[in-house]
Amino acid sequence: MIYCRSVSVGGEAEWEFAWRMFEQATTAAEVQNLRYSLACSMDHSLLTRYLMFAMMPWKIKRQDALGTIILVAQNINGKRPAWNFVKENWASIVSEFQMAELIAGLVDGITSRFSTKVDLQELKEFKETVKTGGYHTAIRIVNKAIERTTAYIQWREDNEGEIYQWVRKNL
């Protein structure tokens, strides 16, 4: 957690320090902690660099690549860079990670925080890209993400006003 906080409030120097620590880590726990922490940055350019590293097996182990992309997506500031990265690199990702379960986990992890009409529209557009590639498992996962995002949007529309009023009254 300390690494994550340092990376999130720091800049490039702190991120670079954590990256060097990651490269020198000797235990699996240390690697995992640093891999998580590197995704905590608030800087889109650092997050984008980290996403690119995820596709370089000499930087990040192949078995950790998709998990790294998901870690970036779970950062509120990483949601958009991670989603753009997946869309722009979809063909490479599918080619590199051919197991349906891995691809499904990636799409599910990337889209789990989608909750806006813009997110929904982009998912629908992405579904067409996936259809063109004929990746049937991914189509099912994108459909699930569309359903979940639609439900989140509806929940927000149904409850946002009431929650806003409660917060104004009680805080």
Steps between C-alpha positions, in 0.01 A plus 500: 500500500786740573637453149156563351455821696848623404436430132153658509609829657842504334605563148726337249795472741295301751356280227848436358626411848217248543573361153867447589391329822267280292782404266721405796233324706592148603184365662160440345331705772729796436442478123123488552502794740709712264299397194187618681670821616619599154136509392421758772641797307273794423707586192345375175835495321654276768197272496520481121868411521417229754230364268751482216745319730227243568530383140879469522586164659853615577346774718200323653455124501251379244284337768471839677428712193120491495482533877718809476262656248210427735690655793538821300129494411404470868673833568240775447757691293599185313156395381512705179867429407450127559180489296660694214803271515287187475296640211809616309690175562211254480637301207842464666348405834278233345792368294734486800253366758288252311332336799136602514501514881787749503337728245167478682668589829670798341180640348309439823772662712540802273127571477398424859494872593316619191197703604440785255316542172835568331631168637190326372532649152867404480417145608243474224755624246762259637252214464496564125881481492491172690227362272713575195783297653268209567606463864179347637602475866591868503164587344323328791714689752442833322126429504526436874690829541232682301228355725694587818575855380135551404397385849753736664371792292141418593588467869673836493208667325259348752702586812736790434255776592400336826862435600596858412218636718597273790866609481404869485271458800726283716856612428 
